[in-house]
Amino acid sequence: MSSLKDVLHNYKQRITTAISSSPAADGSAPAPRTGRTGWLENSTDDSVLSDFTHFLEKGTPKGDPPIFNKKELKTLKKIFTAHANSDNSWTQKSLESYLITQVPQDGDFKALLTTCLPSLWVLATYFSYWPFNTAVCTPITSLTFPAFTRAIAFLSGRHYLMFTAWGHQDSSFNRTTDQPVLEYIFRALATPRQGEQKFTSSTQRKDAQASLQRDILDVLSVAQPLRDRNTKALNRTELTPAADRLSPPAPPQLCDITIPATSVLVPLLDLSIALLQQTSEFDATPFPRTLKAKLETARTEVQGQEKVSFDRYTKLLDSEEWAENHNSVYTLYDGIAVLFNTFPNPESLKTGKTVNWVSGEEEPLYLGSLRSLGSTWT
């Protein structure tokens, strides 16, 4: 006669088998495996981005905070709804209708914004699906609210806060600086490739794929499902097979792509310079003026050029300053962040007032406060 333990074990096995082979809700196919294993094996780029959005809005059970607090999320939803189309999505026109209400209401400022709208839309759509769009891809014409949330999280200056699950194990890569974000901005604004991308060696292809995998691993690390604070997070090795499976084709080499200077980079610099001038009226520190002068120099260097290479583009910052100034180097990204910070902090460019992310208290607009929780500013 079987023991009670054997009977219970057999019963459990039958239940497990029945569940794993049972039809889906529509009766079309067996239900997928659930839990961690199912997440690793069945996740898609869309489902991972959905999980990533949940992290941005809710944080993790382990105590990693969300990127937006509840008040900011409410504000983002209100703005999105107010400027959405009938199908509850955003287009470039939606972005324009909102941003035009945030900049100072003079003709020159509005003209700058209008000129830069195509580039601002490209940045928004790129970061809404990063890291699964490797850029120079088919243009995105509309954004859902989750995609919109991901874009604002990046572009409002909070990129480092989006990766808090582990200390990065790649000693040659540092997310606490703006260097990776400046590369993403360059890729987003790059012109489409002419013909097939080329790799002169297998090493270059592997390096490009490894860089893409690193970004996907960082997203998976915070998007992974955790039941509670005591759930052990999957480590880098455990997440790697999923990152390999989800990785799109390697992006083009930076040396193979360029940014149009006259139509894209120069207008974006002009807008950033104007935004920093506006910020300096409220921010008494020297940072807005220092960065404004740096971007004015960069504008002079690229003025009149047809296109700008990545090497030329990186002259927007002095790479040697990163270690010298403990990563506290202001870049083009800050000018862009000032504008997109108006989404969680509407009217900040007009009133000079923002709300502290942690305390919820009103404070003066300060360039450094856009990333006050990241080590870049400590």
KAKABEL-V304490 format. One record per helix or strand of 3 or more residues. SS is the DSSP state (H for helix, E for strand). FROM is the first residue (numbers start at 1). TO is the last residue. Records with the same first field share a line. If there is no record, write none. Layout:
# KAKABEL-V304490
SS = FROM-TO ; FROM-TO
This chain:
# KAKABEL-V304490
H = 4-21 ; 35-42 ; 45-58 ; 70-83 ; 92-99 ; 107-129 ; 145-162 ; 179-189 ; 202-223 ; 236-246 ; 254-256 ; 261-280 ; 287-302 ; 310-316 ; 321-324 ; 332-340 ; 348-351 ; 367-371 ; 375-377
E = 353-355 ; 362-364
